[in-house]
């Protein structure tokens, strides 16, 4: 089963792939769609909550922080 959401693709229960975009390269950050969050966590994040996730970037383990923001407040 493959689920695609924006530039994320969930390929299996243990594999989600993010297509690199300019935001990652220029800012070192990216968005994670709400329907992709359950891949990483068993519960939704509360607004402003921060959690750590493990990613593999270019074959190396990277500890990354994920924070829930309210886009309607930014836009």
N, C-alpha and C positions, 0 to 999 in steps of 0.2 A: 504494500500500500504506500503510495507516494502522495503527500499532501504539500501543495505549493501555496505559499502566502508571501506576497511581495517578493523579496529576494531570498527567502528562506525556503528550504525543501526538507521535509521530514521523510526520510527514506525507510526507516524502521523504528522499532522501539528504542534502539540505542544509537541511531545515526541521524543527526540533523545537519544540513549543510547550508552555510550562508555564502551567497555570491558576493564577493568583495565589491564594494562600491566606493565612490569618491569620499563619502563621509568617513568611512573607516580609515582610508589612507590619509586624509587631510586632518581629521579631528580625533581619530582614535576611538570613535564611538559609532554606534548603529542602533537602529530601532529593532525591537522584537515584537511582532504582532501579538495581540492578546490570544489568538488561537494557537500560537506556537509556545507560549509560556508553559502550558501543562507538560510539554516535553521535558522541561527542566525541573519543574516543581509540582508537588502534589496539591498545593493550594495557591490561589491567586495572590499576588502582591498587593498590599494596600498602597494607596497613593503616598509617595515619598519614601516608601520602604526600600531598603537596599539589601541585596543578597549577593553572595559570591557564586560564580559558576566556573566550571573547568571547560576550557575550549582547547582544541588542538589547532594551532595556527602554523602553517608551513611545516607540519610534522612535529612541532614542539608544544608541550603543555603550557597553557597560559591561564592564570587565575584572573578572571575578569569580574568586575562589579556590574550588577544589573540594578537599575533603579526604575521604579514606576513613576512616570510623570503623567500629568493630565494635559494632553495636547491641545485641548480646547482653550486652556489658559494661555498657551504660547501663541496659537494662531489667531 
